[in-house]
Amino acid sequence: MSDSPAELRVARGGMLLIGLLLIAANLRAAITSVGPVLGDIRSDLGIGAVTASVLISIPLVAFGVFSPVAPVLAAKFGIERTLGGALIVLAVGIVARSWPGLVTLWAGTVLLGLAIAVLNVLLPALVKRDYPNRVGSVTGTYSAVQSGIAAIAAGVAVPIADVAPHGWRLSLGIWAGLALIAFAVFLPQLRNGPERMRVPSEAAPARPVARSYRSPWGAALAWQVTLFMGLQSTIYYTVVTWWPSVEQASGVSAAVAGWHQFAYQMFGLLGTVLCAATINRMRDQRTIAVGVSVLMFVGILGQLTAPALGLLWIALVGLGSGGSIVLALALLGLRTHHHGQSAALSGMAQSIGYLLAATGPIVISVLHDASGAWAVPLIVMLGVIVVQVVFGVLGSRNRLLPLRA
């Protein structure tokens, strides 16, 4: 007996969700795997702290530069085909970064940054299009997956790197396989062109998308969402890059600091789950914006004043970071009318946001080198969180970006 149209629709919707989650699994692993082995990379290549910070920041700069391009590519080729192409570029970039030679190291890092920029921008638009009534829960689910895989990548980086000389190359390069797996699962979706509109899991029928809407670049609400995205990303990528060094300066071994990064990602996973469970139950998200920021503030303040309790502090920062990224991504859908506008806001928020975030690790390394300690950098991070909570509250009000009349 042949499957009914309803059964086929459910099956296709299920495969789309699995593909979406596998794409999300690739959003952080290539980045979080670097911090724990950064010392090995510096030693092997003979680079200084500032150069190492630039290496970490290149993907973030690529996010900022290429994010506005993603909606244009999606409009021309379709969201699915653009995502598929980005996965292939990601795999190539990861392999190139791990290949011997400084040129391939830098070129591969740029390529993987370009690919992740496209994936970052288009996933929220895909969620808005295909799950318009479950933006918060689906965003939370894929954020949980990306956090979980990021945690694994951070946790296994040092053990894998220890298996052989120059083992950091293997530790970073294995994640190309995950990109290829995601591409293989997502492959059936690539037949969908730019005009195809599907709602695989929602009760509402497909509707034409209004193409005329005001650019988000001129809206105050869009800037509030953008700055919240950028400031919380600044803290996240600074912690991913330099927290192991912060802990090692207080007497923690490199291996333990690496596992604390694993704990950071796992508590981030818990934060995403808790945020996703509550985000759609609230009229607006201001309480969440304050709560996640307070957790991050307390965690950094604790590391500054009582470093012996390092695991507790990284757990609090992880909870706050996990919740804040879900909130930031969900706002891209919650503050917009449809997926076209969501893609435009996503391109803006992730462009400006990640350019801002790219400065974080570099500024922190400069402050550390200038002061000779981690106290000043940590105090600056506390100031960033104070500003973050302001824009988080403003962007979390129950409002929508304007549509052009």
C-alpha positions as CSV (number, residue, x, y, z in Angstrom):
1,M,0.0,0.0,0.0
2,S,1.4,3.4,-1.0
3,D,1.8,6.1,1.7
4,S,-0.9,8.7,1.9
5,P,-0.1,12.4,1.0
6,A,-0.4,13.2,4.7
7,E,2.1,10.5,5.7
8,L,4.5,11.7,3.0
9,R,4.2,15.3,4.2
10,V,5.0,14.2,7.8
11,A,8.0,12.2,6.6
12,R,9.4,15.0,4.5
13,G,8.8,17.4,7.5
14,G,10.7,15.0,9.7
15,M,13.6,14.8,7.4
16,L,13.7,18.5,7.0
17,L,13.9,18.9,10.8
18,I,16.7,16.3,11.1
19,G,18.6,18.1,8.3
20,L,18.0,21.4,10.1
21,L,19.4,20.0,13.4
22,L,22.4,18.5,11.6
23,I,23.2,21.9,10.0
24,A,22.9,23.5,13.5
25,A,25.4,20.9,14.8
26,N,28.0,22.5,12.5
27,L,27.6,26.1,13.7
28,R,30.1,26.1,16.5
29,A,32.2,22.9,16.6
30,A,34.8,24.3,14.1
31,I,35.2,27.3,16.5
32,T,34.9,25.8,20.0
33,S,37.5,23.1,19.2
34,V,40.2,25.8,18.8
35,G,40.4,27.3,22.3
36,P,41.5,24.3,24.2
37,V,44.4,23.6,21.7
38,L,45.3,27.2,21.1
39,G,48.5,26.8,23.1
40,D,49.5,23.9,20.9
41,I,48.8,25.9,17.8
42,R,50.8,28.9,19.1
43,S,53.7,26.6,20.0
44,D,53.7,24.7,16.8
45,L,53.4,27.7,14.5
46,G,55.4,30.2,16.7
47,I,52.6,32.8,16.8
48,G,51.9,35.3,19.6
49,A,48.8,35.9,21.6
50,V,47.5,38.7,19.4
51,T,48.0,36.7,16.2
52,A,46.2,33.8,17.9
53,S,43.3,36.1,18.7
54,V,43.1,37.2,15.1
55,L,43.0,33.6,14.1
56,I,40.0,33.1,16.4
57,S,38.4,36.3,15.2
58,I,38.6,35.7,11.5
59,P,35.5,33.6,11.4
60,L,33.6,36.3,13.3
61,V,34.8,39.0,10.9
62,A,33.7,36.7,8.0
63,F,30.3,36.4,9.8
64,G,30.0,40.2,9.7
65,V,31.2,40.6,6.2
66,F,29.2,37.8,4.5
67,S,26.0,37.8,6.6
68,P,24.3,40.5,4.4
69,V,25.1,38.4,1.3
70,A,23.2,35.3,2.6
71,P,19.6,36.6,2.0
72,V,20.6,37.7,-1.5
73,L,21.9,34.2,-2.3
74,A,18.8,32.6,-0.8
75,A,16.6,34.8,-2.9
76,K,18.4,33.7,-6.0
77,F,19.0,30.0,-5.4
78,G,16.6,29.1,-2.6
79,I,17.2,28.7,1.1
80,E,17.9,24.9,0.8
81,R,20.3,25.1,-2.0
82,T,22.2,27.9,-0.4
83,L,22.5,26.0,2.9
84,G,23.7,22.9,1.0
85,G,26.4,24.9,-0.8
86,A,27.5,26.4,2.5
87,L,28.0,22.9,4.0
88,I,30.3,21.9,1.2
89,V,32.3,25.1,1.6
90,L,32.5,24.5,5.3
91,A,33.9,21.0,4.9
92,V,36.5,22.3,2.4
93,G,37.4,25.2,4.8
94,I,37.9,22.9,7.8
95,V,40.2,20.5,5.9
96,A,42.2,23.4,4.5
97,R,42.6,24.9,8.0
98,S,44.1,21.7,9.2
99,W,46.4,21.2,6.2
100,P,50.1,22.0,6.8
101,G,51.1,25.5,5.8
102,L,50.2,29.0,7.0
103,V,48.4,29.9,3.8
104,T,46.0,27.0,4.1
105,L,45.5,27.8,7.8
106,W,44.4,31.3,7.1
107,A,42.5,30.6,3.9
108,G,40.6,27.6,5.4
109,T,39.7,29.8,8.4
110,V,38.2,32.4,6.1
111,L,36.3,29.8,4.1
112,L,34.7,28.2,7.2
113,G,33.8,31.6,8.5
114,L,32.1,32.4,5.2
115,A,30.1,29.1,5.3
116,I,29.0,29.4,8.9
117,A,27.9,33.0,8.2
118,V,25.5,31.8,5.6
119,L,24.3,29.0,7.8
120,N,23.8,31.3,10.8
121,V,21.7,33.8,8.8
122,L,19.5,31.4,6.9
123,L,18.6,28.9,9.7
124,P,16.4,31.5,11.6
125,A,14.7,32.3,8.3
126,L,14.0,28.6,7.6
127,V,12.5,28.3,11.1
128,K,10.3,31.3,10.6
129,R,9.2,30.0,7.2
130,D,8.5,26.4,8.0
131,Y,7.6,26.6,11.8
132,P,6.0,30.1,12.2
133,N,4.0,29.0,15.2
134,R,6.9,27.4,17.0
135,V,9.8,29.8,16.5
136,G,10.9,29.7,20.1
137,S,10.8,25.9,20.6
138,V,12.4,25.0,17.2
139,T,15.1,27.7,17.7
140,G,15.7,26.3,21.2
141,T,16.0,22.8,19.9
142,Y,18.5,23.6,17.2
143,S,20.4,25.8,19.6
144,A,20.6,22.9,22.1
145,V,22.0,20.7,19.4
146,Q,24.6,23.3,18.4
147,S,25.6,23.7,22.0
148,G,25.8,20.0,22.7
149,I,28.1,19.4,19.7
150,A,30.1,22.5,20.6
151,A,30.6,21.0,24.1
152,I,31.8,17.7,22.7
153,A,34.2,19.5,20.3
154,A,35.7,21.5,23.2
155,G,35.9,18.5,25.5
156,V,37.6,16.1,23.1
157,A,39.9,18.6,21.5
158,V,42.9,18.1,23.9
159,P,42.6,14.3,24.1
160,I,42.5,14.0,20.3
161,A,45.4,16.5,19.9
162,D,47.5,14.4,22.4
163,V,47.4,11.3,20.2
164,A,50.2,12.4,17.9
165,P,52.6,15.2,17.1
166,H,50.8,18.2,15.6
167,G,47.7,16.4,16.7
168,W,45.8,19.7,16.9
169,R,45.4,19.4,13.1
170,L,43.5,16.1,13.5
171,S,41.6,17.6,16.4
172,L,40.3,20.5,14.2
173,G,40.0,18.6,10.9
174,I,37.7,15.8,12.0
175,W,34.7,18.1,12.0
176,A,34.7,18.3,8.2
177,G,33.0,14.9,8.4
178,L,30.0,16.3,10.3
179,A,29.5,18.9,7.6
180,L,29.4,16.2,5.0
181,I,27.0,14.1,7.0
182,A,24.7,17.1,7.3
183,F,24.9,17.7,3.5
184,A,24.0,14.1,2.8
185,V,20.9,14.2,5.0
186,F,19.9,17.6,3.6
187,L,20.5,16.6,0.0
188,P,16.9,15.7,-0.8
189,Q,15.9,19.3,0.1
190,L,18.1,20.8,-2.6
191,R,15.5,20.4,-5.3
192,N,13.5,23.2,-3.8
193,G,14.1,26.4,-5.8
194,P,13.8,30.0,-4.6
195,E,10.0,30.2,-5.1
196,R,9.0,27.0,-3.5
197,M,7.1,27.5,-0.2
198,R,6.4,24.5,2.1
199,V,5.0,24.2,5.6
200,P,5.8,20.6,6.5
201,S,4.8,20.6,10.1
202,E,2.3,23.5,10.7
203,A,-1.4,23.3,10.3
204,A,-1.6,26.6,8.4
205,P,-1.5,26.5,4.6
206,A,1.4,28.0,2.7
207,R,0.9,31.7,2.0
208,P,2.5,34.1,-0.4
209,V,5.3,36.1,1.2
210,A,5.1,39.8,1.0
211,R,8.2,41.0,-0.8
212,S,7.8,44.6,0.1
213,Y,9.0,45.6,3.6
214,R,11.0,48.3,5.1
215,S,14.7,47.7,5.4
216,P,15.5,46.8,9.0
217,W,18.6,49.0,8.9
218,G,16.5,52.1,9.6
219,A,14.5,50.7,12.5
220,A,15.4,51.3,16.2
221,L,14.0,47.9,17.2
222,A,16.3,46.2,14.6
223,W,19.3,47.9,16.1
224,Q,18.3,46.9,19.6
225,V,18.1,43.3,18.5
226,T,21.4,43.6,16.6
227,L,23.3,45.1,19.5
228,F,22.0,42.4,21.9
229,M,23.1,39.8,19.4
230,G,26.5,41.3,19.1
231,L,27.2,41.9,22.8
232,Q,26.2,38.4,23.9
233,S,28.3,37.0,21.1
234,T,31.2,39.1,22.2
235,I,31.1,37.5,25.7
236,Y,30.6,34.0,24.2
237,Y,33.5,34.1,21.8
238,T,35.8,35.8,24.4
239,V,35.0,33.0,26.9
240,V,35.5,30.3,24.3
241,T,38.9,31.8,23.3
242,W,40.5,33.0,26.5
243,W,38.7,31.3,29.5
244,P,41.1,28.3,29.5
245,S,44.0,30.8,29.7
246,V,42.2,32.7,32.5
247,E,41.8,29.5,34.5
248,Q,45.4,28.3,33.8
249,A,46.7,31.6,35.2
250,S,44.9,30.7,38.4
251,G,46.6,27.3,38.6
252,V,44.2,25.1,36.7
253,S,45.8,22.5,34.3
254,A,45.3,22.7,30.5
255,A,43.3,19.4,30.5
256,V,41.0,20.6,33.3
257,A,40.5,23.9,31.7
258,G,39.6,22.1,28.5
259,W,37.0,20.1,30.4
260,H,35.7,23.2,32.0
261,Q,35.1,24.4,28.4
262,F,33.1,21.2,28.0
263,A,31.1,22.1,31.1
264,Y,30.6,25.6,29.8
265,Q,29.0,24.2,26.6
266,M,26.9,21.6,28.5
267,F,25.5,24.2,30.9
268,G,25.0,26.3,27.8
269,L,22.9,23.4,26.5
270,L,20.9,23.5,29.7
271,G,20.4,27.2,29.3
272,T,19.1,26.8,25.8
273,V,16.6,24.2,26.9
274,L,15.3,26.3,29.8
275,C,15.0,29.4,27.6
276,A,13.3,27.5,24.8
277,A,10.8,26.1,27.3
278,T,9.7,29.5,28.5
279,I,10.2,31.9,25.6
280,N,6.9,31.3,23.9
281,R,4.9,31.4,27.2
282,M,5.7,35.0,27.8
283,R,4.1,38.1,26.4
284,D,7.5,39.6,25.9
285,Q,11.0,38.4,26.7
286,R,12.4,41.1,28.9
287,T,12.6,38.9,32.0
288,I,14.7,36.4,30.1
289,A,17.0,39.1,28.8
290,V,17.7,40.3,32.4
291,G,18.0,36.8,33.8
292,V,20.5,35.4,31.3
293,S,22.6,38.6,31.6
294,V,22.7,38.4,35.4
295,L,23.9,34.8,35.3
296,M,26.8,35.8,33.0
297,F,27.7,38.8,35.1
298,V,27.8,36.8,38.4
299,G,29.9,34.1,36.7
300,I,32.5,36.5,35.5
301,L,32.5,38.5,38.7
302,G,33.0,35.2,40.6
303,Q,36.0,34.2,38.5
304,L,37.5,37.6,39.2
305,T,37.0,37.4,43.0
306,A,37.0,33.7,43.9
307,P,38.8,31.7,41.1
308,A,39.0,28.6,43.3
309,L,35.3,28.0,42.4
310,G,36.0,28.1,38.7
311,L,33.7,25.3,37.8
312,L,30.7,27.1,39.4
313,W,31.5,30.3,37.7
314,I,31.9,28.8,34.2
315,A,28.6,26.9,34.8
316,L,26.8,30.2,35.5
317,V,28.3,31.9,32.5
318,G,27.3,28.8,30.4
319,L,23.7,29.0,31.6
320,G,23.5,32.7,30.7
321,S,25.3,32.3,27.3
322,G,23.0,29.4,26.3
323,G,19.9,31.3,27.2
324,S,21.1,34.5,25.5
325,I,21.9,33.0,22.2
326,V,18.4,31.3,22.0
327,L,16.8,34.6,22.9
328,A,18.9,36.5,20.3
329,L,18.1,34.0,17.5
330,A,14.4,33.8,18.5
331,L,14.1,37.6,18.3
332,L,15.0,37.4,14.7
333,G,11.7,35.6,14.1
334,L,9.6,37.0,17.0
335,R,10.2,40.7,15.9
336,T,9.3,40.1,12.2
337,H,6.2,39.4,10.2
338,H,7.5,36.7,7.8
339,H,10.6,34.8,6.8
340,G,11.7,37.3,4.2
341,Q,11.8,40.1,6.7
342,S,13.4,37.6,9.2
343,A,16.2,36.9,6.8
344,A,16.9,40.6,6.3
345,L,17.0,41.2,10.1
346,S,19.1,38.1,10.5
347,G,21.6,39.4,7.9
348,M,21.8,42.7,9.6
349,A,22.0,41.4,13.2
350,Q,24.6,38.8,12.4
351,S,26.7,41.2,10.3
352,I,27.0,44.0,12.8
353,G,26.8,41.6,15.7
354,Y,29.6,39.4,14.7
355,L,31.8,42.3,13.6
356,L,31.4,43.6,17.1
357,A,32.0,40.1,18.6
358,A,35.2,39.8,16.5
359,T,36.8,42.6,18.5
360,G,36.2,40.9,21.8
361,P,39.0,38.3,21.9
362,I,41.5,40.8,20.3
363,V,40.7,43.6,22.8
364,I,40.9,41.2,25.7
365,S,44.3,39.9,24.6
366,V,45.6,43.4,24.2
367,L,44.3,44.4,27.6
368,H,45.9,41.3,29.1
369,D,49.3,41.9,27.4
370,A,49.2,45.5,28.6
371,S,48.2,44.8,32.2
372,G,50.0,41.5,32.6
373,A,47.0,39.9,34.3
374,W,43.3,39.0,33.6
375,A,41.7,41.4,36.1
376,V,41.3,44.3,33.7
377,P,39.9,42.1,30.8
378,L,37.4,40.5,33.2
379,I,36.2,43.9,34.4
380,V,35.8,45.1,30.8
381,M,33.6,42.0,30.2
382,L,31.4,42.9,33.1
383,G,30.9,46.4,31.5
384,V,29.9,44.7,28.2
385,I,27.2,42.7,30.0
386,V,25.8,45.8,31.6
387,V,25.3,47.3,28.2
388,Q,24.0,44.0,26.9
389,V,21.1,43.9,29.4
390,V,20.0,47.4,28.3
391,F,19.6,46.4,24.6
392,G,18.3,43.0,25.6
393,V,15.4,44.6,27.4
394,L,14.7,47.0,24.6
395,G,14.8,44.4,21.9
396,S,12.6,41.9,23.9
397,R,9.6,44.1,24.1
398,N,6.5,42.8,22.4
399,R,6.8,44.7,19.1
400,L,7.3,44.0,15.4
401,L,9.4,45.6,12.8
402,P,7.3,47.9,10.5
403,L,6.2,46.7,7.1
404,R,6.2,49.2,4.2
405,A,2.7,50.5,3.5
